[in-house]
Amino acid sequence: MSKLIADIPMDQVVAIELYLGYCRETLSQVAAKARARRPDCKVYVINGGMWNPDGSACPLLKAEGDWISGKPWTAYGYGWDTGPDVCLTLERDRYANFWTTTPLIGPSGPITSLSYAAAQGGIRGRSGMGMKLGYLRLYASQDGTKDARTPEGLRNDMAADGCTSFVMGDGGGSAQCWFDGQVIPGDGRKCHNYIVVYAKNKKEDKPVDEITSTIMTGSACYKAGKTITPRGIMVHSTAAPGVMADSLRATWNNSNTDAAVHAIIDDTQTLQTLPWTCRGWHAGVGSGGKSANDTHISFEICEPEECRLLPAEWVALYRGNTNPAWAVTRLQLELQARGYDPKGVDGSFGPGCEAAVKAYQADAGLTVDGSCGPATRAALATRSGSYLAYNPQEVEDYFQAVWTRAVALCAKLCRDYGLDPVTDILCHAEGCRVGIASNHADVEHWFPQHGKSMDDFRQEVKEKMEGKTETTAPWYADAQKWAMEMGIADGTRPTDPCTRAEEWTMLQRLYRLIKEGK
């Protein structure tokens, strides 16, 4: 193996430590000690940096509050206290731990003029650490192989792969790693210092039928004490990307909130938040003057952060607004990829970002207002691999987990209350169309992105109740996905008949694609 890359989700990072071996222990010995200290965790180890006693080549190294480097100097590096708080910074005195050797990618993007000791140059094996949109990246390549790189080559590789920051560690035969049992051994030497990352072991999920009862007794809805006889189930999704079950429950469990559902689902748990026969506050009033609040059990499916990129959920980004840093970072990366310099990829919508947006809008024939609203986002999302396009593959594991939990919950409720899964389950959008809910898009704005519809959902609940556990994609899934990706159709109502106007529109879109050679 000539190269290993570990992209560790930041929410799975438990701790990061700087291990000082002082050239007395091998990589495997360090890994063995780390595994013994935290047998509950996955362990990742890389060689942290070059160390020459005369100071000619050494990292900027601070471990548990003590400076190890003989000659501290100023450069971007990674600072942290425990590990999950790791960030690229110049504030080396602020953190208990700080490490850098050669920064390759800084807050403003790839560093064009790299500064490093002569011993670090050339085409060599490399080690390093970086950040990539919610992931901690660890990297190592073997000396003398096709994956050996110059520092500039490594910088270019990491930038092209979406890293928003990266620091190169050691090189040559010293470049080595131990990633949860996978090894780049280097030349086997004992190194001065190592970076050790501890990550959560992905344990087996609890059975998806398992429901944790955590009733919102502080909710005004619960305190109202009104009850229903359940006649159906209404499926919602939160439209609050990144907010998971525990946080949503905490937000709603008070007397000032006017929303309440019977359950909340994320990829790790199903929480029951109201008694099943309590009258919830989830549907509003429909056009027929009726409300599913009076008849339906309800639950929310928590949406991952990436759902901010769905057209129905995009919120305009502009200078002076309280913008989500995650979304601004995506915008800056997309502008940069298109050749418009936002003056840094830092999640802050400053003057440089505004100027880059305006320049793009002018070139694209859009209204030049410096705001990344729905039209600008949609235009930027057309590039293949765009940072502003929702990519179902990035969150497919999450989607499958919440889908499975939702199916299991509905199967249980249908059994318990004598409901028909085919006729008695609907989503908020469907509730609006039949006049028993307010005008919301969920979940039809999201499910089709993963090739799923409410008809598929109801069918899987039915099969779950019948003891059929194997799930297969519907016969039209590939065509549905293709039509959505090409912009021909939105993926909703996949088995419904279409009007002549809809048919004309889809044919016109297909004709334009053919003319454009797509």
Secondary structure, 3 states (H helix, E strand, C coil): CCEEEEEEEHHHEEEEEEEECCCCCCHHHHHHHHHHHCCCEEEEEEECCCCCCCCCCCCEEEECCEECCCCCCCCCEEEECCCCCCEEECCCCCCCEEEECEEEEECCEECCCCCCCHHHCCCECEEEEEEECCEEEEEEECCCCCCCECHHHHHHHHHHCCCCEEEEEEEHHHCCEEECCEEECCCCCCCCEEEEEEEECCCCCCCCCCCEECCCCCCHHHHHCCECCCCEEEEEECCCCCCCHHHHHHHHCCCCCCCECCEEECCCCEEECCCCCECCECCCCCCCCCCHHHCEEEEEECCCHHHHHCHHHCCCECCCCCCCHHHHHHHHHHHHHCCCCCCCCCCCCCHHHHHHHHHHHHHHCCCCCCCECHHHHHHHCCCCCCCCCCCHHHHHHHHHHHHHHHHHHHHHHHHHHCCCCCCCEEEHHHHHHCCCCCCCCCCCCCHHHHCCCHHHHHHHHHHHHCCCCCCCCCCCHHHHHHHHHCCCCCCCCCCCCCCHHHHHHHHHHHHHHHHCCC
